Amino acid sequence: MLQDLKYACRQLLKSPGFTTVAVLTLAIAIGVNSSIFKLVHDLVLRPLIQEKQTHLVSIFTARVGANRTFRPFTYAEFAALRGSPGVFADVAATQFGFCSLGNRDQFRRSYTYFVSESYFSLLGAAPLAGRFFTAEETRPNANLPVAVASYALWQRLGGHPDFVGSQVQVNDRQCTVIGIAPAAFCGVTATIGPEIWLPLGLVSQLSPTRNLLDRQAAVLDLTGRLQSDLALASAHAHLAALDRQLNAATPFPDDGVRELVLTPPQRFNLSTSPENESPLRPAAALTMGMAATVLLIASLNLANMFLARGVARRKEIAIRLSLGASRWRVVRQLFTEGLVLALAGGLFGLLLSVWCDDLLIQFLRRIFSSTFLSFHAQPSRDLLDFAVAFLFCLATTLVFSLGPALRSTRLDLVRDLKTQSGEPAAAGRWNRFFSVRHSLVMAQIALSLMLLFSAGLFLRGALKASRPELGFQVTGELVANIDYGLTRTPGAEVSSRQQALLARAAALPGVERAALASLAPYYTGSATRLVFPLGSGSADPKAREAYYTAVTRDYFATLGIPLLRGRDFSEAESAPGDGPRVAIIDDRMARSLFGREDALGRHIALSENDARGQNPSRELEIVGIVRSPRQNAGNEVAPFRLYRPLGQVKEANTFLHVKVAQPAAVSAMLDTLRRELRALDPANPVLLLQPMSDLVNGNLTIWLIRLLAVIFGVFGGVALLLAVVGVYGVKAYAVERRTREIGIRLALGARPAQVLALVLRQGVLQTALAVTVGVGLALIAGKVLSPMAYAANPTDPLALGGAALLLAATTLLACWLPARRAARVNPVEALRAE
């Protein structure tokens, strides 16, 4: 075997051009596949917790019966489950919340976990520096201001070695950093998590509306580790006693009978109910399938190159066989040459994938920097990544070298020993048209068209997501997020401060209008309510889920949302207090609730969601109907909307919308508005201040759609490049082998144009056949990929036509270049050619 390796290296070094093209082709294909496998493995396949992951479970509580609803746990229930050694070895509690990180000059809204003392040990984490929480710090109402920072937060704040022991401002409190979590640790979710962890003992201080000692404060999510001798499949049989214990001690008389539900750790679930994460696997499989198609195209390309190389070496192989070498010995030697090429390509592919991974990580970090989530993945390689890369190398070697090796050793020794190197054997027109090399090229073209069409679908989706019909104005609009819920501002003062802030902003020179709202379009986060029509004559009217926004007067005029019928809220309705209970809805919900009847003056009821279910509120009168704006780039249609006066509800977190009279003055107005907000109240928790256009363009969904477009665009671009290289290589080789024939034709009077047409005709027909097959494959791919692509038409004529024209044009160009060279052959030199 060592002798084969040495000989293979010598042979490849003798052909530097062939070796370079082959290694680069494999490096691109293997690099793409390694990067995609790394992404899929880290997000979908890798166990959430590396150690004893089979015993880790997410714990939920569900109401038994037809109305199977889920709710969080109370602290008393958490204590009861933690003290049940028969089922759980340990249980950790988590409460998800929001806080502001920073100082009075710059706040940042951040997603935060309040956790119990066993949280980190349960998940198998050890501190990178410092320590984690103690039982005393996590005791309810302990109020000890300590925090554990994520690695990402440490790096964002400078990565100083003395960070442990320093102070960070959380809301309006200074907390001491006692530890730093490991670099890739994100807790009970995969890859995406909080920037900071706080002890449960701080809940009542930083979230004043929540008190863990309140028996009805169901605010905790639980994660547990089963006993070592208990598997998840059999654990439910041991929960009956715990179910009875929790039902007997429930603080909710109308809660009904409940039962515990155990699931494997939820990788991306931030809700209180188990979610079906199975769609992730088909999406991951599709992405890997597209990457594998790129690898297949590269393998077909290399197979063509090896077939051509085998033809050029027919006489050498015939001599070796005639001197006594066995066919298996020659096949092994040719296969070894392919394996050396594949390993070299795999090595460069790994280096390329590391670079791609770093670019992808930086891209994802930039995406999540505009949200209150933190991206914790760290680019790293382990033995599995190297093993997978080696498997890619082995698979490509089997595809591109074994078949050509077997074909090259199937010789007629007498004929091939007499044949000059490179001289073609006799072949009919159809045999030449459907030769192995040409068939492989046509397969490359068809597969490349499928990938190009897939890239076109995602590119079209990204363009639609970036330029949708918003339903509101972004030009000349500013938005600021001020959340008094992150400070200890008394509830009675919140409304007066909001009114003062609104009046100050509206009075600024150059401001046309200003308004407050509890929800901003295209901002991460939402609030929904169930809306019931009243007086419909139905005993059980069907509810509609609507985005719920509390707004001040002039909100619709400020954002340019058309008021179709009715009126805006009046001064009396908008004033703080118990004014007339009114609402404004959008036209789509008006049609859905009342059909062709006029919705103005009709009454509706809301269902306020709480921990125990639904609690219908008093009725509201509809006084206006507006056009529904989009809430997110992921909405194919605008959602149902419900608006209420801000004065009638308590919303500490609001968005200030400012419409500037001169759109060109938006940048200058940003600094003016920031100074005025600070002058009004230096403690104002301003978490966001930017043009509305930046808020829309920075939407997380838009960036994720763009990421998919980039990934599939890379697939399509690599496939196009490999197809063009393959077509050009085969045509150039075919022309070179027919040099003598072409010289004879020219010597007998054929014009260069006739020779050009002769060579080009075959390429045109082969391209047409391959594109036809590729269109069929593209339509199949469109059916599969359309659910993943934003607002995608699985038969999008523009994407399909553009992909077909681009591929046909480039492949025909690759055919034309060798044909042009053939038409310029000197007959004298051609007749002398071997």
N, C-alpha and C positions, 0 to 999 in steps of 0.2 A: 504493500500500500504506500509506503514511503517513496518507493521508486516511482509509482504512479503520480504522486504529488509533485515530485521533482520534475518529471517529464512534462506534466501539465503546466507547471509554472514556466518552464522554458518555452513551450509552444505558445502560451499566451503572451509572453514577453516578445516573441517574434512578430506578433500582430498587435502593435500598440493601439492602432485605430479601432480594430474590432473589440479589443479588451476594454478600452476606455468607454466606448458607446454602451457595451453590455453592462459594465459596472455602474455607470450613471443611470441607465434605465432601471436596473434592479434597485439602486439606492433610492431613487424617487419612489418606486412602488412599495418597497419594504418600509421606507420611512413613513409614508402615508399610513400604511396599515399598522405600524407600531404605534404611531400617535393616536390613531382612532381606537386601537385596542386599549391603550393606556387610559384614555378618556372613559370608555365604556366600563372598563374594569374598576376604575376608581369610583365612578358614580353609581354603577348598577350591580356589579358582580362581587366586589370586595366586601367581605363581612364588615358590618358596621363597627363591631368591636372585635379586635383580633384574637383576644384570649377568651376561651370558654364561651364563644359566641352562641353556642347551641343552647345555653341555659339562660340567656338574656331575653326578657320579654317586655313588651309594652302592655300596661294594665289599663283596662277601660271598664266603666260601669254602664250597663245598658238596662233600660226599662223592658221588662218582659211583656210580650203581647204584640198586638198589631202595630201600636204606636211605639216602635222601638227607637227611642231617642237616647242619646248619650249626654252625659254631663261630667264636669270635673269632680274631684274628690274634695272633701273637707279635710282639715288637719286631723280631726279626731279619727276619721276613716283611715287616713294615712298611718296614724299611730297604731291602729288596730291591725292593719295588714303587716306592718313592720314587726309587730309582736307575734306573728303566726309562724313559728319555726317549722311547722309541719309541711308547709308548701314553699315558702320563700326563704332563701338564705339571707337575703337583704332586699330592701326596698328603698328607693330614692324618690324624693318629691321635687317637682319643678313647677315654677309659675313663670309663664312667659309675660313679659311686659315691655314697656317703652320707657326710656329715660333720655335725658340730654347729657352729652359728654362735652366738656370743654370749659370755657370760662365766659365772662360777660362780654368779651369781644367776639367770640366765635363759638356757637353751640352747634352740636351735631346730634340729630335724633338717632338713637341707637336701640337696636333690639337687645333686650337684656333677659338673662335667666336668673331668677331667685331660686336657690337650690338648697337642699338639705346637706348635712355634713358628709353623708356617705355617697354623694353623687359622683365624685371623681373616682373614688376607689371602686365603686360598682362598675364604672366604665373602663377600669384598668388604666387610668391615667396617673402619671407621676409628675410633679411640678418640674418645670424647666428651671425655675429658680424660686426660692422662698418656700411657702407652704400653702396648703388648702385650708378650708374652714374647719373649725372645731364645733363640737356639739353646743357649747355655750353661745357661740356666735350665731348659730342657726335657730336657737330657741325663739319661739314667737315673742315679738315685742322686745327682744334683747337690745335692739337699736345700737349695735356696735358697728361704727362706720368703717368697714373693711371691704376689700374687693379683690378678686382674682382677675387679672387682665389676660386677654388672649394674646397670642404671639403677634397677630396682625396689629392690635392696638399698640403694643410695645414698639413695634417697628414704625408705626405711623407717628408716634410721639418721639421718635429719635433713636430708639434702641439703646438708650444709655445703660451702662452696666449697673448703675445705682438706682434703677427704676423701682426695684422692690424697696418699700419704705417711703416712697414719694407719695404725693397727694394728687388725686384726680377729682375734678368736680363732677358729681353725679347729681343732676337737677341743681338744687341750690345747696347741696351738702358736700363737704370735703371728705373723701374717703381715702383711707390708707391702703396702698397696694401691698398685699401680703404675699402674693405669688404670681407667677406667670405660667400659663398652661402650655403644654407642648405645641410645637409648631403646627402640626396638622390636626390638632384636636378641636373638634367642633361640637362635642357633646352628643346628644341623643339624635342628631340629624347628620346626614352625610354631606361634607364639603362646605355647607352653608350654615352659619351659626352666629352667635352673638359676639360682640366685641368685649364684653365684660360680664363676669358672673358676680352676683351679690348673694349674701346669706339670707335665708328666709326671715331671719330676725329683723331685717330692714324693710319688710313689705309695708308695714303700717306707716313707716316714716316717709317712704318714697312713693307709696300709693295710698294716700290717706283714706280712700274709700274702701279699703280692704283691711280686714282684721282677721288674722288666722284663728284667733280665739273665739270668734263668732261662730257658733255651731252651724249656722246656715251659710257660711262663706265657702262655697264650693268653688275653689279657684286653683286646685293643684292637679297636675298631671303626674302619673306615677310610672316608674320603670323599675322592674324587679329582676332578681336573679333567682331561678328555681334551685331547689336543693339538688345536689350533685347526682343523686340517684333518681331524679324525676325529670322525664322528658316532656316537652311541650305537648306532644300528642296525648299523653296520659294525665297531664296536669289538671285538666278540667274536671276529671272525676273526683279530685280532691278538694274542689272549691265549694261544694255544697254547704259544708259547715260554715265557711266564711261568708257565703251569701246570706245564710240565716242570721248570722251575727250582725252583719251590716244592716240588714233590713230591720232587725229588732231595734237597732240604735239610731235609725235614720232620723234626722231633725226635720224632715219634710213630710207632713202628714198626707199630702196629696201626691207623693212621689210615685206611688205604686210599688209593685214588687220589682226588684232589680237583681241583676246577676253580673258577676265578673266575667270579662272577656279578655283572653290573653292572645296576643299575636306576636310574631317575630318583630324585632325592632323596626319601626317605621322610618325609612330613610329620609323622606322629605315631608313628613306629616307634622304640621304645627297646629293641628286642631285637636279637639277633645274626643274625636271618634276615629276608629280605624278607617283608613282609606285604601282603596284598591290601587296598588302600585304596579300591577301587572302590565299596564300599557307601556311602562318604561322598557320592558324587555323586548317587545316587538320593535319599538323605536330603535333600541340599541342594535337589535339583529339586522334591521334595515340599513343602519349606518355601516355596520360591519360588512354587510353584503355588498354595499356600494364600494367600500374600500377593497374588498376581495375582488370585485370586478376590475378595478384598476390593476390589481396584481395579476389577474388573468390576462388582461390586455398586454401587460409587460411580458408575461411568460410566452404568449403567442408571438410577440415581437422577437423575443430571444430564440424561440423555436425556429422562426424563419431564418434568423442569422445563422443558427447552427446547421440548418439544412443547406444553406448556401455554402457554409464552410465545409460541410461534409462532401458536397459535390466537388469543390475545389481540391479536396484531399482524397478523392476516389482512388487515384493511382497509388498514393502512399498506403492507403488501407489495403488495397489489393496486393501490394508487395508484401506487407506484413502478414496477411493471411496465407499467401503462397509460400512464405518461409516457415510456416508452421504455427503461427500464433492462432489460438482458438478465437472463435467469434466472441465468446464471453470475455476473453482477455482484452480485446479491442473495445468492446462495449464498456467495460469497466474503466478503461483509460479515458474514453470520451466522456463518460459520466463523471469521472473525477475532475476533468477540466470544467465541466458545468458546475460542479460543487465548489471548486475554488472561486469561480466567478461569483457564484451566489453568496459565498461567505464574505468575499470582498465587498460585494454590493450590500450585504446585510450590515457589515461594519459601518460603512458610510451612511447606510440608511438609519442606523441607530443614532449616529451623530446628528443627522438631519432631523430625526424625530425629537431628540432632546431640544434642539433649537426651536422646533415647532411647538413643543410642549411649553417652553418658556414664553413664546409669543402668545399662546392660548391662555396661559395663566395670567399674563399681564392684561390681556383683553378682558378676561372675566373679572379681574379685580377692578378694572376701570368701569365695567358695567355695574358692579355692586357698590362701587363708591358713591353712586348717586342714590342708593337706597339705604335703609337702616339695617340691612343685613351685612355680614362680613363673610368674605370668601377665604376659606382656611386652607385650601389645598396647596401643597408644596411640591414643586417638580422634583421627583426622585425616581431612581431606577432600582429594581430589585432583581433577584434571580429569575422570577417569573417572566419579567419583561425580556431578559436575555434568552430564556428558554423559548418564548413565543417567537422572538425574532429568528432564532435558529430553526424553528418549525417552518416559518415562512420561507427561509432559505432552502430547506429540504424540499418543501412542496414545490417551489418554483423550479428547483433542479429536476425533480421528477417530471414536471410538465414540459419544460423547454429542452431538456437534454436527453432524456431516456428515449423518447420516440425518435428524434433525429439520429441518435446513436444506433438504434436498432435498424433504422432505414439505411444508414450509411454503410452498415456492414452486410447488407443483403446485396451481394455483388455477383456479376458474371466475371470470374477472374480472367478468363481468356480475352474477353472483349475489353474489360477495363484496363488490363495491362497493355493493350495495344492502343487504347484511346488516349489522345493528348489531353492534358489537364485543362479542364474548363470547357471541353468540347461537348455540346449538348447532344443528348440522345434524340433519336427521331421521336416526334410526338405530334399527334393530330391536333387540329384547332381546338376541339372541345377538351381534349386532355390537357392542352396548354392552358386553356381558360380556367379549368377547374383543377389545376395542379394543387398539390398540397400547400405550396407556398402562397399561391393566390387565394386559396380557400381560407387560409389562416388570416390573411390581410383583410378579406371581406368580413370575417368574423370580428376582427378588431374594429372595423368601421361601424358595424352594426352595434356592438357593445358601446363604442364611444358615443354614438348617437343617443343611446339610452341615457348615458351619464350626462351628456350635454343638455338633453331635454329636462332631466331631473334638476340640474343646476339652473336652467331657465325658469322652472316652476318656482324654486325658492327665491331667485332673483326678482321675479315678478311679485312674489309675496312681500319681499322686503320693500320694494318700491311702493306697493299699495299701502303697506303699514306706515311708511314714512310720509306719504301724502294722501291720507284718507280725507273723507268729508267729515271734518271735526264736529261741525254744528256749533262752534263758538269761534271767537276771534282770538288770534295770537299776536297780530301786529299791533304794536303800541301798548301791549299789556304787560304789567308786572304782577308778580305774586309773591307774597311773604307768608310764612307759616309761623304763627305765634301760639304756643301751647302753655296756658296758665296751669294746666294740670300737672306740669312737671315742676312747679314751684309750690310753696305752701301758701298760695294766695287764698284767702277765705272765699268760699263760694259766693257770698253776697257781693264781694268786690269784683268778681270776674266780669259780670255784665257791665258794670260802670266803666271798668278799664277798657273793655272792648269798644264801648260807645265813644270814649274819649279818643282812643286810637283811631277809630274810623273818622271821627270829626277832624282830627289833626291831619290825616292823610288827604281827605277830601278838600281841605282848605289850602293845600300846597299850590303855589303858582305852577301852571302848566298841567295840572291834573284836571281831567274832564269829569270823571266819576270815580267813586270808590265804593266797595261793598265787602262784606264779610260773609264767609260760608264755612260750614263744617266739613266740607269735602271738596277737593279740587280735581277737576278732570285730569286724567293721565298721571295722577300721583299714586304711588304705591299705597295700597290700603283701600278699604271700602267699608260702607255701613249699609245694611239692607233691612227692610221691613216687609212683612207680609201685609198686603192691602186687600180688604174685603169690601165688595160693593154692598151698600145697604139699600133696602127698598127694591131689591131686584125680583122679589116674588119667589125666590128659591129658598128652601129651608136650609140648604147647605151650600151657600155660594162659594164658587171656586176662588181661592186666593191667588194673587199675583205678587211675585217677589220684585221689589223695586229698590233701586238705589235711593237712599234717604239722605237728604241734605237740608240743613237748617240755614237760612239765608236772611240777609237784611234787604231793605228796599233798594231798588236800582241794581240788584245783582244781575238780572237778565240783560238790562241795558248796558251794564259795565262789560259783560263778556260777549255781548252781541248775540245772545240767544233769542231767536224770534218769539215774541208773544203772539200766538195765533188768535186766541179768543179770550175774552174776559179781561181781567185787570191784574196789576201787581198788588202786593200787600199794602194795606193802608198804614198810616202812622199809628193808629190805635192798635191795629193787629200786630205791628212790629215792636211796639213798646214792651219793655219788660213787665211781666205780670201775667195775670190770667185773663187775657183778652179774648176776642172771638176766635174760636178754634176753626181755622181755615187751612186750606192746602191748595197747591198748584201742582198739576200733574202734566205729563207729556201726552202728545196726541196719540201715540201708539197704545199707551195704557188706557186712555179714554175709549178708544175703539174696542180694546180687549175686554174692558169691564162692562161697557154699556152699549156696544154694538153701534147701530145707527142713531141711537138716541143721543140727545145733547147732554154732555156730561156736566155742563155748568149748572151750579145750584144743587147737584146731586150730593149725596153723603157717602162717605167711606169710613171704615174703621181700620185701625192699625193693630198689628199683633206684635207687641214688644217681646223680643226673645230674652229669656233669662235662664238661669241654671236649671230650672225645673220644667221648662216647657214654654207655653205661650200664655200671655196674660193680656187679653184684649183691652185696648184703651178706649176712651170716649170717641164719639164720632167727630169727623171733620167735614166741613163744607168745601166743595171745590169752587174756587173763585177765578181760576185762570187755567189756560192750557197753552203749553209751550212746545216748541220743537225739541226733541230729545237730543242732547249732545252725546258724543261717545265718551266713555269713561276710560277706555283702555284700547291699545292697539290690537288686542286679541279679540275685541268685539267685532264679529262680522256684521252685526246690525247694532244700532244704538239700543241700550238697555231701557227698561221701564224706569221712569223717574218720578219721585215724590219730593216736593219742597214744602217746608214749613217755616214760619217766621222764627228767626233766631231768638227773639225776645221771649218766646213762649217755652223754649226748651233750654236746658243748661248744657252748653257745649263749651268746655274749656279750651279745646283744641280747634282753632279756626284758621282760615286762610284769608288774607287780605288781598283783594284784587283791586288793582289801580289801573285806570285807563288814562294814558297820556294823550294830551291833545295833539302833540307833534310826535309821531312815531320815531323820528330821527333823534329825539331827545331822551330815548329810553335809558341809554347808558348813564347820562348825566343824572337822570331822575333816580337811579339806583342809589347813588351816593347820597343824594339829598334825602331820600326816604330813610336810609339807614341812620343818618344823623338825627332826623326828626324822631324816629322811634326811640333812640337812645336818650334824646333830650326829654321826651315825654316820661320815660321811666327807664333808668339805667339797668334795671333788673328784668326788662322785657325779655322773655325767652324766645328770641328770634332764631328759628331753626333753619329757615330757608328764605332767601331773598334773591330772585333772579327773574329775567324776562320769561314770560309764559312760553315763548317759543323754545327756550332751553329746557323747560320742564317737559314739554311734549317730546322733543328730540331725545331727551335722556331717559325716556320711559324704558323700564326693564324689559317689557315684552318686545318692544321694537329692537332693542339690542340683541335679544336672544334670537329673534327672527333673522336679523342681520348675520349673527354668528352661523346659523344654519345655512344661510345663503353663501357665506364665505367657505364653509366646509364643503358643500356640494359644488361650489364654483371651482375649488381646488381639484375635486374629483374630475369635473368636466374638463378643466384645463389640462390636467395631466393626461387624461385619456385622449384628448385631441392631439397633444404633442406626440404621444406614443403612436397614435394611428398615422400621423403624417410621416414620422420617421420610418415606420414600418412600410408604408406605401412607397415612399421614395427609395428605401433600400431595395425592395423587391423589384421595382421598375428599373432602377439603375443597374441592378445585377442582371436582369433579363436583357436589357439593352447591351450590356457588356458581352453577354454570351452570344448575342445575335449580331455582333459587330461584323463578322465575315459575311453573313447573309445580307446585311444591310449594304455592305460595300459592293457585293455582287449586283444587288438591285440598282444601286446608283450607277454602277459601271454599265449596266444594260439600258440606261436611259431614264430610270425613275427620277422624278423631280423631288427635291427636298420636302415640298409640301405633302407629296404622297407618302413619303416615309414618315413624316410627322403624323399624318392621319392614321397610318398603319399602326404605329406604336400607341398613339393616343386613344384609338378606337376601343381597344381592349380595356384600358383603364376606365374609360367613360362607362362602358357597359358593366364592368365589375362594380364601380362606384354606385351606379343606379340600382343594381341588384342588392348591394349591401345596405344602401340607404332605405330601400323598401322593407327589407327585413328589420332594420333598425327602427323604423317607424312603428312596426308592430310591437317590438320590445318596449319602445318608449311609451306607447299607449298602455301597456300592461303595467309598467312602472308608475305611470301617472295615476292609475287607479289605486295603487298601493300607497303612494307617497302623498296624495292629495290631502288626507286628514292631518298630516304633519305640516304641510305648507299653508301659510296664512292665505285664506280666501282663494285657494287654488282651484283652477278648472283642470280636471284630469286630462282633458283633451285640448288644452290651451293652444289655439292655432298659432298665436304669435310666438310662443316659446317653441312649439314643435317646428314651425316653418323656419324660424331663425336658427335653431339647432341644425336642421337638415341643410339649409343653405350654407351655413358656416362650415360644416363638415364637408359638404360636397365641394365647396370652393377650395378649401385647403387641400383636400386629397387630389382634386384635379390639378391643382398647381404642382403638387408633388409628382403627379404623372407627367405633367407638361415639361418639367425641367429635364428629365432624362430623354423624353421624346425630342425635345429641341436639340439636345446634344447629339442624338442619333441622326437627325436631319443634317447636321453639319460634319458628318464623318467624311474624311478624305478617302475616296475609293481605293487609291493606291495603298495607303497605309492599312486600310481595312482588309485588303486582300492578302497582305503580309501577316496579318494578326493570326495568332493561334487560337 
